[in-house]
Amino acid sequence: MLSTFIIALREGLEAALIVGILVAYVVKTGRSHLLKPIWSGVTLALALSFALGAFLSYSSTQLSERGEEIFAGTSSVIAVALVTWMVFWMKRAARGLRDELHGKIDQAHLGGPLTLAVTAFFAVAREGLETALFVYSNFRTVGAASTATVGLVLGLTLAVVLGYLIYRRAVKINLSSFFKITGVALIVIAAGVLSYGVHEFQEVGWLPGAEALIWDVTGWMPKESFVASLLGGTIGFDTTTSWLQGLFYSTYLIAVLIPYLSNKESKKRVPASA
């Protein structure tokens, strides 16, 4: 539940801020008639994101056991790659995000409502599609779909509320610190998803070492237990973890967290409001 809540809150707030920037700019520049194509693009992006989530869930249930393991492993690796790119992109682009979106709106305005809708669509679709894929992969590591769904709904709801309040200037939060902290949390969650993907590839024989375990604690902590599910969904803990899983997990954390936490771009700030 906690992991899907963090994913939904982080990605949902990013999307909400982007929409807020787009809406605020056309309103402030006296072009309120452009709101309709913007909302049309946003709605289509959200619909596509939910459709991708439904497609992933449905497709995985129609596969053979081996096919499902390959599908789960592949989607996990892709999800980790996308979320890694996303957290670094946000770190780099934070300072100039507002100006970049304003420029895209001005350019799209010259092309008409359809071009504007496409601009809004791609601005939101990036966040939505990444979220759908990453949440699906995280659902696989959590195991308890019911609690994970609750976390997803709560995270998205809070993201929308915060996005609206920031747009209305009713609340101010340090977005730079928020995205840095949640970025670290996402990287830790991604390491667990990567470990899960490695496990699936070991199960189908694509990677060696499935029987070479660092630990096996299923005797006193069943995989289906609440504690195991909680640890699995947050830090990627698995009751039976191979040495290869541990190697990928630790290597990913070191390789990603060190450059992410470096201060080279610390002066770049996320816009505090739309």
C-alpha positions in Angstrom: 0.0 0.0 0.0 2.7 2.5 1.0 4.7 1.9 -2.2 1.8 2.4 -4.6 0.7 5.5 -2.5 4.2 7.0 -3.0 4.2 6.2 -6.7 0.7 7.6 -7.3 1.3 10.7 -5.2 4.6 11.6 -6.8 3.6 10.9 -10.4 0.1 12.3 -9.9 1.4 15.6 -8.4 3.8 16.0 -11.3 1.0 15.6 -13.8 -1.3 17.9 -11.7 1.5 20.6 -11.7 1.9 20.3 -15.4 -1.8 20.7 -16.0 -1.9 23.6 -13.5 0.9 25.4 -15.4 -0.8 25.0 -18.7 -4.2 26.1 -17.4 -2.8 29.1 -15.5 -0.8 30.3 -18.4 -3.7 30.4 -20.9 -6.0 32.1 -18.3 -3.4 34.7 -17.4 -2.7 35.5 -21.0 -6.5 36.0 -21.7 -6.8 32.9 -23.9 -9.4 31.0 -21.8 -11.0 29.7 -25.0 -8.0 27.4 -25.2 -9.0 25.5 -22.1 -11.2 23.1 -23.9 -8.5 21.6 -26.2 -6.1 21.5 -23.2 -8.6 19.5 -21.1 -9.4 17.3 -24.1 -5.7 16.4 -24.4 -5.5 15.8 -20.6 -8.6 13.6 -20.6 -7.3 11.5 -23.5 -3.9 11.1 -21.8 -5.5 9.9 -18.6 -7.8 7.5 -20.5 -4.8 6.0 -22.3 -2.9 5.6 -19.1 -5.8 3.7 -17.5 -6.2 1.6 -20.6 -2.5 0.6 -20.5 -2.9 -0.5 -16.9 -6.0 -2.6 -17.8 -4.2 -4.0 -20.8 -1.2 -5.1 -18.7 -3.4 -6.7 -16.1 -5.5 -8.5 -18.7 -2.6 -9.7 -20.8 -0.8 -11.2 -17.9 -3.8 -13.4 -17.0 -4.0 -14.8 -20.5 -0.5 -16.1 -20.7 1.0 -19.5 -19.8 3.0 -19.7 -16.6 6.2 -19.3 -18.5 4.8 -16.5 -20.6 3.6 -14.7 -17.6 7.0 -14.9 -16.0 8.7 -13.5 -19.1 6.0 -10.8 -19.4 6.4 -9.8 -15.7 10.2 -9.8 -15.9 10.3 -7.7 -19.1 7.7 -5.2 -17.9 9.6 -4.8 -14.6 12.9 -4.0 -16.3 11.2 -1.5 -18.6 9.4 0.1 -15.7 12.7 0.5 -13.8 14.3 2.1 -16.8 11.5 4.5 -17.3 11.2 5.6 -13.6 15.0 6.0 -13.4 14.9 8.3 -16.5 11.9 10.1 -15.0 13.5 11.0 -11.7 16.7 12.3 -13.4 14.6 14.2 -16.0 12.6 15.9 -13.3 15.8 16.8 -11.4 17.3 18.4 -14.6 14.2 20.0 -16.0 12.6 21.4 -12.8 14.0 24.9 -13.0 12.9 25.5 -16.6 9.7 23.4 -16.7 7.3 26.3 -16.5 9.1 28.3 -19.3 9.3 25.2 -21.4 5.6 24.5 -21.1 4.7 28.1 -21.8 6.8 28.0 -25.0 5.0 24.9 -26.1 1.6 26.5 -25.5 2.6 29.6 -27.6 3.9 27.4 -30.4 0.8 25.1 -30.3 -1.5 28.1 -30.3 -0.3 29.0 -33.8 -1.2 25.5 -35.0 -4.8 25.7 -33.7 -6.8 23.8 -31.1 -5.8 20.3 -32.3 -2.1 21.1 -31.9 -2.8 22.5 -28.5 -4.7 19.3 -27.4 -1.8 17.2 -28.7 0.7 19.3 -26.6 -1.4 18.8 -23.5 -1.8 15.1 -24.3 1.9 14.4 -24.5 2.7 16.6 -21.5 0.5 14.4 -19.3 0.7 11.1 -21.1 4.4 10.8 -20.2 3.6 10.8 -16.5 0.5 8.6 -16.9 2.0 5.9 -19.0 5.1 5.7 -16.7 2.8 5.5 -13.7 0.7 2.7 -15.2 3.7 0.5 -16.1 5.5 1.1 -12.8 2.4 0.6 -10.7 1.6 -2.7 -12.5 5.2 -3.9 -11.9 5.0 -2.9 -8.3 1.7 -4.7 -7.8 3.5 -7.9 -8.8 6.1 -7.4 -6.0 3.5 -6.4 -3.4 1.3 -9.4 -3.9 -1.7 -8.0 -2.0 -3.6 -6.3 -4.8 -6.4 -5.0 -2.5 -4.2 -2.9 -0.2 -2.0 -1.8 -3.2 -5.2 -0.5 -4.9 -6.1 1.4 -1.8 -2.7 3.0 -1.8 -3.0 3.9 -5.5 -6.4 5.6 -5.0 -5.3 7.5 -2.0 -2.1 8.7 -3.6 -3.9 9.9 -6.8 -6.6 11.6 -4.8 -4.1 13.5 -2.6 -2.1 14.4 -5.7 -5.1 16.0 -7.3 -6.1 17.8 -4.2 -2.6 19.2 -3.6 -2.3 20.1 -7.3 -5.5 22.1 -7.1 -4.6 23.8 -3.9 -1.2 24.8 -5.3 -2.9 26.1 -8.4 -5.3 28.2 -6.3 -2.3 29.3 -4.1 -4.1 28.0 -1.1 -1.1 25.9 0.0 2.6 26.1 -0.4 5.0 23.2 -0.1 8.7 22.9 -0.8 8.3 21.0 -4.1 12.1 20.7 -4.5 12.4 18.8 -1.2 9.2 16.9 -1.9 10.4 15.6 -5.3 13.9 14.8 -4.0 12.6 12.7 -1.1 10.0 10.9 -3.1 12.6 10.4 -5.8 14.8 8.5 -3.4 11.7 6.5 -2.3 11.0 5.7 -6.0 14.6 4.6 -6.6 14.4 2.2 -3.6 11.1 0.8 -4.9 12.5 0.5 -8.4 15.4 -1.6 -7.0 12.9 -4.0 -5.6 11.0 -4.2 -8.9 14.3 -4.9 -10.6 15.1 -7.6 -8.1 11.7 -9.1 -8.9 12.4 -9.0 -12.6 15.7 -10.8 -12.1 13.8 -13.5 -10.1 11.3 -14.0 -13.0 14.1 -14.3 -15.5 15.8 -16.9 -13.2 12.6 -18.8 -13.1 12.4 -19.2 -16.9 16.1 -20.0 -17.1 17.3 -16.9 -18.7 19.5 -16.0 -15.8 21.5 -18.4 -13.5 21.6 -18.8 -9.8 17.9 -19.4 -8.9 18.9 -21.9 -6.2 21.9 -19.9 -4.8 20.1 -18.0 -2.0 21.4 -15.3 0.3 18.5 -16.2 2.7 15.3 -18.1 2.9 13.1 -16.9 5.7 9.8 -18.4 4.6 9.9 -20.8 7.6 9.1 -17.9 10.0 7.9 -15.2 7.5 5.5 -16.6 4.9 5.7 -14.8 1.5 1.9 -14.0 1.8 2.2 -12.5 5.3 1.5 -8.8 5.9 5.1 -8.1 6.9 6.6 -9.8 3.9 4.1 -8.0 1.6 4.9 -4.6 3.2 8.6 -5.1 3.0 8.4 -6.4 -0.5 6.3 -3.5 -1.8 8.5 -0.8 -0.1 12.1 -1.9 -0.1 11.9 -4.9 -2.4 12.5 -7.5 0.3 11.9 -11.1 -0.8 11.6 -14.0 1.6 13.8 -16.1 -0.8 16.5 -13.9 -2.3 19.2 -15.2 -4.6 22.7 -13.8 -4.7 22.1 -12.5 -8.2 19.0 -10.6 -7.1 21.0 -9.1 -4.3 23.8 -8.1 -6.7 21.4 -6.3 -9.1 19.5 -4.7 -6.2 22.6 -3.2 -4.5 24.3 -2.3 -7.7 21.3 -0.4 -8.9 20.9 1.5 -5.7 24.6 2.5 -5.6 24.7 3.4 -9.3 21.5 5.5 -9.2 21.4 7.0 -5.7 24.9 8.5 -5.8 24.4 10.7 -8.9 20.8 11.4 -7.9 21.8 12.8 -4.5 24.7 14.8 -5.9 24.5 18.5 -5.5 25.5 19.5 -9.0 22.0 20.5 -9.9 20.8 21.4 -6.4 20.1 25.0 -7.4 17.4 23.9 -9.8 14.0 24.3 -8.2 10.6 23.0 -9.1 8.1 25.9 -9.6 6.2 26.3 -6.3 3.0 27.2 -8.0 1.3 27.4 -11.3 
